Amino acid sequence: MANVSVKTTSVAADTGTNQTHGGALAMVTTLFFMWGFLTCLNDILVPHLKAIFDLNYAQVMLIQFAFFSAYFLFSLPSGKVIEWFGYKRTMVTGLCMMGVGALLFIPAASVPSFPLFLGALMVLAGGMTLLQVSANPYVAVLGPARTASSRLNLTQAFNSLGTFIAPYIGSVLILSGTLLTAAEMTALNPDQLHAYRVEQASSVKLPYLGFAIVLFLLALVISFYKLPVIESAEPHRGEIATLHDSVWKHKNLVLAAIGIFVYVGAEVSIGSFLVNYMKEPYIAGLAEKVAAKYLVVYWGGAMVGRFIGSAVLQRVSTRKVLGIAAGAAALLVMISMLNSGHVAMWSILAVGFFNSIMFPSIFTLGIDGLGKLTSRGSAVLVAAIVGGAIIPELQGILADRIGIHHAFILPVLCYFYIVYLASATNEIGHSPVMAGA
């Protein structure tokens, strides 16, 4: 390909017999780790910024709204970027953009300003969108089609390793100060309040500066690494105009796009509310810093589940595993809603294990059979991650009106759709084009 570095190895993908390229897979897996780590830190920012700026649930959920709206805004342009520059250069660009977003946390904390934090999150997520649109389909086609779901689950397991580590590191680095209550903040004069907010917000500066340095270094490494070009999925610049097929004619893609929307919405909603949920006296009555450390159970369960899922999906139908996992997740959330104390706490934390295989399984079902439309289909699916912006915001509004406990009905409805999705889609390798779409 003329638009890809001559140092890049070109590999023709055969969906039936093509070997998996282990070195390239390992390199791309580092990207999954980084965006998992940084995404999960939002769950630490939610209670931290809520306390600093004295926000209600609907207001603080703007953190997730800003972050995940970027997926919707940048995903379709990201698909075009891949078509023009290829997967590798798109990954490098995404890492650099993430680095810039991480650096923007420093002025946001210096002011401090909640809107500036939201702006920094949008830039960070914009870069992450470039990674998601490029890395997910790249992994899916980096080997035989029949093991695509297993392969993506394996790389997503390292994404979950990032989410597993992030809550502990975030609680130590970001939640290190002593926060005042709303009543104590009201008693402060404007100068004292500003000084307090500057002091508390400054805890994000050093961590995000470190993240920015790591992201720029990783971009440099990827730029010099010889990633193979998968010819069956990577469009040639001269061929774009000849692709008359539409991604919207593919049934699996349409159903999967809705599935990604509701799955990410449910996962982010639960993760975002966990710290405040476990602080409630009728759930666990934990201090904020202690509750934050329990997030490792939720995200650690997702990590373990993806390693197990990668092995299970070598032998069991993707649709069957997806349906069972979604049904179990819905049941656990309902158990938490109908109980209190440790039963409510541990049942909601256990949802993480069953969340594990959902995103990669839905994603691989969605892009199955797209061929050279893979980058466009991937862009549609990544755009659907905007569910992580809308559903947590809706749950925040519900929590302000009916209480945080009962607001979890929203994730239950999301999991019910995924059960339907598992029964309505075609198994990988059997995805027809919808007539008349």
SVG drawing of the C-alpha trace seen along z (x, -y; Angstrom):
<svg xmlns="http://www.w3.org/2000/svg" viewBox="-38 -35 49 62">
<polyline fill="none" stroke="black" stroke-width="0.4" points="0.0,0.0 1.3,-3.4 -0.2,-5.1 1.6,-2.9 5.2,-3.0 7.5,-0.7 8.7,0.7 5.3,2.2 4.9,5.8 2.0,6.5 0.0,9.7 -2.9,11.0 -5.6,12.2 -7.3,15.5 -10.3,15.7 -10.1,19.4 -6.4,20.4 -4.5,17.2 -2.1,17.5 -2.3,15.2 0.6,12.7 1.7,12.9 4.2,10.1 1.7,7.6 -1.0,8.9 1.2,8.3 2.1,4.8 -1.5,3.8 -2.5,5.3 -0.6,2.5 -3.1,0.0 -6.0,2.0 -4.3,1.8 -3.7,-2.0 -7.3,-2.9 -8.7,-0.6 -6.6,-2.2 -7.5,-5.7 -11.2,-5.0 -11.5,-3.5 -9.9,-6.5 -13.1,-8.3 -14.7,-6.2 -12.3,-7.9 -12.8,-11.3 -16.6,-11.1 -16.6,-11.1 -13.5,-13.3 -14.9,-16.1 -18.4,-15.7 -17.0,-16.5 -14.7,-19.3 -17.3,-21.2 -20.3,-20.2 -22.2,-18.6 -25.4,-16.5 -25.5,-13.1 -26.8,-14.5 -24.1,-17.2 -21.2,-14.9 -22.3,-12.4 -21.3,-15.0 -17.9,-13.5 -19.0,-10.3 -21.2,-12.3 -18.3,-14.4 -15.9,-11.4 -18.2,-9.1 -19.8,-11.7 -16.4,-12.0 -16.8,-8.5 -19.9,-9.6 -18.3,-12.8 -14.9,-11.3 -15.8,-7.7 -17.0,-8.3 -14.1,-10.7 -11.9,-8.0 -13.1,-5.5 -12.2,-8.0 -8.7,-8.5 -8.2,-4.7 -9.2,-4.6 -6.7,-7.4 -3.8,-6.5 -4.2,-2.9 -4.5,-1.2 -0.9,-1.9 -0.8,-5.6 -4.3,-6.0 -3.1,-4.2 -0.1,-6.5 -2.3,-9.6 -4.7,-8.4 -2.0,-7.9 -0.6,-11.4 -4.1,-12.9 -4.6,-11.1 -1.3,-12.5 -2.5,-16.0 -5.8,-15.3 -3.9,-14.1 -1.7,-17.2 -4.8,-19.4 -5.7,-18.1 -2.9,-20.3 -4.4,-23.7 -7.9,-22.3 -6.6,-21.5 -4.7,-24.8 -7.8,-27.0 -9.6,-24.8 -12.6,-24.5 -15.1,-21.6 -15.8,-22.7 -12.1,-22.5 -11.9,-19.0 -14.7,-18.1 -12.9,-19.5 -9.7,-17.6 -11.7,-14.4 -13.2,-15.0 -9.8,-15.4 -8.5,-12.3 -11.5,-10.3 -11.2,-11.6 -7.7,-10.0 -9.1,-6.9 -11.8,-6.8 -9.0,-6.6 -7.5,-3.7 -10.8,-1.8 -11.8,-2.2 -8.4,-1.0 -7.3,1.5 -10.5,3.5 -11.1,4.6 -7.3,4.9 -7.2,7.6 -10.3,9.2 -8.8,9.8 -5.3,10.5 -6.0,14.3 -8.7,16.8 -12.3,15.5 -13.5,18.4 -11.2,17.4 -11.8,13.6 -14.1,13.4 -11.6,15.4 -8.7,13.2 -10.5,10.0 -11.5,11.3 -7.8,12.0 -6.7,8.5 -9.7,7.0 -8.5,9.0 -5.5,6.7 -7.8,3.8 -9.4,5.1 -6.0,5.5 -5.8,1.7 -9.2,1.2 -8.3,3.6 -5.1,1.6 -6.5,-1.9 -8.9,-2.1 -6.2,-1.3 -3.6,-3.6 -6.3,-6.3 -7.5,-6.0 -3.9,-6.4 -2.8,-9.3 -6.1,-11.2 -8.1,-10.5 -5.2,-11.2 -6.6,-14.4 -9.3,-15.0 -12.5,-16.2 -14.9,-18.6 -18.6,-18.0 -21.1,-20.2 -21.9,-22.0 -18.3,-22.6 -17.7,-24.0 -20.7,-26.4 -19.0,-27.8 -15.9,-28.9 -15.5,-32.4 -14.9,-32.6 -11.1,-32.9 -10.9,-29.9 -13.2,-27.9 -11.0,-28.6 -7.9,-27.7 -9.5,-24.4 -10.5,-23.5 -7.1,-24.3 -5.5,-22.1 -7.8,-19.1 -7.8,-19.4 -4.0,-19.5 -3.9,-15.8 -4.6,-14.9 -1.7,-16.9 1.3,-14.5 -0.6,-11.3 -1.9,-12.7 1.5,-14.2 3.0,-10.8 0.2,-9.3 0.9,-11.8 4.6,-10.9 3.8,-7.2 1.4,-7.8 3.8,-9.8 6.5,-7.2 4.1,-4.4 3.2,-6.4 6.9,-6.5 7.4,-2.8 4.3,-1.9 5.5,-4.2 8.7,-2.3 7.2,1.2 6.5,3.3 2.8,4.0 1.4,6.2 -1.2,4.8 -4.2,7.0 -5.2,6.6 -8.7,8.1 -9.8,5.5 -7.7,2.4 -9.1,0.3 -6.8,-1.1 -7.2,-4.8 -8.1,-4.2 -10.7,-1.7 -12.8,-3.7 -15.1,-5.0 -15.8,-1.5 -17.3,-0.3 -21.0,-0.6 -22.1,1.7 -23.6,0.1 -22.8,1.2 -26.4,0.6 -27.4,3.6 -25.7,6.0 -28.1,7.2 -25.5,8.2 -23.9,4.7 -27.2,2.9 -28.2,5.2 -24.6,5.0 -24.5,1.2 -27.5,1.0 -25.9,3.7 -22.7,1.7 -24.8,-1.3 -26.6,0.4 -23.7,2.5 -21.3,-0.4 -24.0,-2.4 -24.8,0.3 -21.1,1.0 -20.2,-2.7 -23.3,-3.4 -22.6,-0.7 -18.9,-1.6 -19.6,-5.3 -22.1,-4.8 -20.3,-2.1 -18.2,-4.4 -21.3,-6.5 -23.4,-3.3 -21.1,-1.6 -20.9,-4.8 -24.7,-4.6 -25.3,-3.4 -27.8,-0.8 -25.3,0.8 -21.9,0.8 -21.3,-2.6 -17.7,-2.7 -15.5,-5.8 -14.9,-7.1 -11.3,-6.0 -12.1,-2.5 -15.1,-2.2 -12.9,-3.2 -10.6,-0.2 -13.5,2.2 -13.7,1.1 -10.8,3.6 -13.3,6.4 -15.7,5.1 -13.0,4.5 -10.9,7.4 -13.9,9.7 -14.0,8.4 -10.3,9.2 -10.6,12.8 -13.8,13.3 -12.1,12.2 -9.2,14.6 -11.6,17.4 -13.9,16.3 -11.0,16.3 -10.6,20.0 -14.3,20.8 -15.0,19.1 -12.6,21.4 -15.2,24.1 -18.6,22.6 -20.8,20.4 -20.2,16.6 -24.0,16.1 -24.6,18.7 -21.9,17.3 -23.1,13.8 -26.7,14.6 -25.8,16.5 -23.5,13.6 -26.1,10.9 -28.8,12.9 -26.6,13.5 -25.6,9.8 -29.3,8.7 -30.1,11.1 -27.3,9.9 -28.3,6.3 -31.9,7.2 -30.6,9.0 -28.7,5.9 -31.7,3.7 -33.9,6.0 -31.5,6.3 -29.3,4.2 -26.0,4.6 -23.4,7.0 -25.7,8.9 -26.5,5.7 -22.8,4.8 -21.3,8.1 -24.0,8.9 -23.4,5.6 -19.6,6.1 -20.0,9.6 -21.6,8.1 -18.1,7.2 -17.3,10.9 -20.3,11.3 -19.6,8.0 -16.3,9.4 -17.0,11.0 -19.8,8.7 -18.0,5.9 -15.6,8.1 -18.3,10.6 -20.8,8.0 -18.1,6.3 -17.0,9.4 -20.6,10.4 -21.1,6.8 -18.1,6.7 -18.4,10.2 -18.6,10.4 -17.9,6.7 -14.6,7.3 -13.3,3.9 -16.2,2.2 -14.6,3.3 -13.2,-0.1 -16.6,-1.8 -18.5,0.9 -16.0,0.5 -16.6,-3.3 -20.3,-2.7 -19.8,-0.4 -17.4,-2.7 -19.9,-5.6 -22.4,-3.5 -20.1,-3.7 -21.9,-7.1 -24.2,-4.9 -21.6,-5.5 -22.5,-9.2 -26.2,-9.0 -27.2,-6.1 -25.1,-7.1 -26.6,-10.6 -30.1,-9.2 -29.3,-7.0 -27.9,-10.1 -31.3,-11.9 -33.1,-8.8 -30.8,-8.7 -31.6,-12.3 -35.3,-11.5 -35.9,-8.0 -32.6,-7.2 -29.4,-5.5 -30.6,-2.1 -33.6,-1.9 -31.9,-3.8 -30.1,-0.5 -33.2,0.6 -31.7,-1.1 -28.7,1.3 -31.2,4.2 -33.1,3.1 -29.8,2.8 -28.8,6.4 -32.2,7.6 -31.6,6.2 -28.3,8.0 -30.0,11.3 -32.3,10.6 -29.3,9.6 -27.6,13.0 -30.7,14.8 -31.3,12.5 -27.9,12.2 -26.3,14.7 -23.3,16.7 -19.8,15.6 -19.3,16.8 -23.0,16.8 -23.9,13.1 -26.2,12.3 -26.7,8.9 -30.2,7.5 -32.2,7.0 -33.6,3.6 -31.7,2.0"/>
</svg>
